[in-house]
């Protein structure tokens, strides 16, 4: 393992991934594996087949409501949301308002009646949505541009019960609140939603429930580094390959010392082992002397220590 100095571009937050937060509550959408949303607090993310796949519909709602809906869609008792990555309605430019109007024109040609429309931004991400109906079916549909080179968008929809007098005033208010109050997730929570909870001197890495604690220290007297990897669950290990030092380029903690560690994470699932490349960002801690944790001193400790 060796250290190298990073430039700012290597330690920035990727803008092609959208993370959103909503008030009240804390709605979150993680496009690099859409994994969690709370809208409001009793909402969870689920899929009919169990595994959450961003290329297929992921549903948001109270768990018991979703379970009934997956068995019989006609038994939907309250509005729920669903979301998926979409390559059919593309973001072709930054002038998304004109693009959105063209999309609405195409929808109207198919016989849809548009009752209301919305165009705005969730942070840096443009959003266009509408409420309407086609052949008596209610539509609450929208797209969020991901500002990505390939033009993909996030397609989202609110489903309402197929009952008389629905959608009602509360349903429409929920849709409007979702559109108007959703915002981009703050950067510290962005990192956490991507499975890396950055704290001074260490990062907790969460890989689908398996956790690692990776710390990084730099000794002031000789500028030497110490990287410590400690598995917090028994089903995961990390093979460190390389580490580097740079400065945080995100607005949060901008300009502060940052360490990055490259390696391979190995997760054990029953009789199978799954491995994948992993890059971890750590807020570098400057110290007079390296910290020696009790875990490092234990016989047969699982802690891995690298110094350079």
Secondary structure, DSSP 8 states (H G I E B T S, - for coil): --EEE--GGGGS--TTS--EEESSS-----STT-----SSTTEEEE-TTSS--TTS-EEEEEHHHHHHHHH-GGG--S-EEEEEEESSS---SS-HHHHHHHHHHHHHHTT-EEEEEEEEEETTEEEEEEEEEETTEEEEEEEEE---TT--EEEEEEE----TT-S-HHHHHHHHHHHHHEEE--HHHHHHHTTEEEEBTEEEEEETTEEEEEEEEEETTT--EEEEEEESSTTEEEEEEEEEEEE--SSTTTTSEEEEEEEEEEEEETTEEEEEEEEEEEE-EEESS----HHHHSTT---EEEE-
